[in-house]
Amino acid sequence: MLQPAQNAAVVRWLRVHSKRPQAAAALWAELFTAVHPSTHEIMLTRADIAARVGIDPMHVSRIMTELVSIDAIVRRKEGRRVVYSMNPNVATHVAGPEAREEIRKAAPPGPLLKLMEGGRV
């Protein structure tokens, strides 16, 4: 489960560094409603996310890129399709520390969440 401190850190980072901080925070919250419990994949299309948040689909892509830049989410290509997943080191729906640790060990290596002061590494 996402730790409250991790969520707060992502929201703080978005508030300070995102070009669209309110939309980014709303998008970040919306992602948790559509995370597949075992794969961590975001089960919404860009258009679905845009409709739920009330923003242009292009802005969804830009905000997702911001979230990728801090490793809150992971982006991969499947042919022409872009697939977004929650970073398993950041969030999982699995309860209990032992079960979460097993999921993290079984998941492909993902980056740790990195938040940068001033937007730079």
C-alpha positions in Angstrom: 0.0 0.0 0.0 1.2 3.5 -0.7 2.6 5.0 2.4 1.0 8.3 3.3 4.4 10.0 3.4 5.1 8.8 -0.1 1.8 10.1 -1.4 2.3 13.4 0.3 5.8 13.7 -1.2 4.5 13.1 -4.7 1.7 15.6 -4.2 4.2 18.2 -2.8 6.5 17.6 -5.8 3.6 18.1 -8.2 2.4 21.2 -6.4 5.8 22.8 -6.7 7.2 21.4 -10.0 4.3 20.5 -12.3 3.2 22.8 -15.0 -0.4 22.0 -14.1 -0.3 21.3 -10.4 -4.0 21.1 -9.7 -4.7 18.8 -12.7 -1.6 16.7 -11.8 -2.7 16.2 -8.2 -6.2 15.2 -9.5 -4.7 12.8 -12.1 -2.4 11.3 -9.5 -5.4 10.6 -7.2 -7.4 9.2 -10.1 -4.7 6.7 -11.0 -5.3 4.8 -7.7 -8.9 4.1 -8.8 -7.7 2.1 -11.8 -4.6 0.1 -10.7 -4.7 -3.6 -11.5 -4.1 -5.4 -8.2 -1.5 -7.8 -9.4 0.2 -6.1 -12.4 0.1 -2.5 -11.1 -0.9 -1.5 -14.6 -3.1 1.6 -14.9 -6.3 0.2 -16.5 -7.5 3.5 -18.1 -6.7 5.0 -21.5 -5.4 8.4 -21.8 -8.8 9.5 -23.0 -10.4 7.9 -19.9 -8.1 9.7 -17.6 -8.6 13.0 -19.4 -12.4 12.7 -19.1 -12.2 11.8 -15.4 -9.9 14.7 -14.6 -11.5 17.1 -17.0 -8.4 18.0 -19.0 -7.1 17.6 -22.5 -5.6 14.2 -23.3 -2.3 15.9 -24.3 -2.0 17.3 -20.8 -2.5 13.8 -19.4 0.6 12.7 -21.4 2.6 15.6 -20.1 1.6 15.0 -16.5 2.3 11.3 -16.8 5.8 12.2 -18.1 6.3 14.3 -15.0 5.3 11.3 -12.8 7.6 9.1 -14.8 10.5 11.6 -14.2 10.2 11.0 -10.4 9.6 7.3 -10.8 6.2 7.4 -9.3 4.9 5.5 -12.3 6.7 3.4 -14.9 6.1 3.7 -18.7 6.7 1.0 -21.2 5.9 0.6 -24.9 4.0 -2.4 -26.2 4.1 -1.9 -30.0 2.4 1.5 -30.6 0.7 1.4 -27.2 2.1 3.1 -24.1 1.4 1.2 -20.9 1.6 3.0 -17.5 2.0 1.1 -14.2 2.4 2.2 -10.6 6.0 1.7 -9.6 5.8 -1.4 -7.4 8.4 0.2 -5.1 5.9 3.0 -4.5 2.4 1.5 -4.4 0.6 -1.8 -4.2 -2.9 -2.9 -3.2 -1.5 -5.9 -1.3 -2.0 -5.7 2.4 0.6 -6.8 5.0 4.4 -6.2 4.9 5.3 -9.8 4.1 3.0 -10.0 1.1 4.1 -6.6 -0.2 7.7 -7.7 0.1 7.0 -10.8 -2.0 5.3 -8.7 -4.7 8.3 -6.4 -4.8 10.7 -9.3 -5.1 8.7 -10.9 -7.9 8.1 -7.6 -9.8 10.6 -6.6 -12.5 13.2 -4.2 -11.1 11.7 -0.8 -10.8 13.3 2.4 -9.8 12.9 3.8 -6.4 10.8 6.9 -6.0 13.0 9.9 -6.4 12.0 13.4 -5.6 14.4 16.2 -6.4 14.7 19.6 -4.8 14.6 22.3 -7.5 13.6 19.7 -10.1 17.1 18.5 -10.6 18.8 15.2 -9.7 
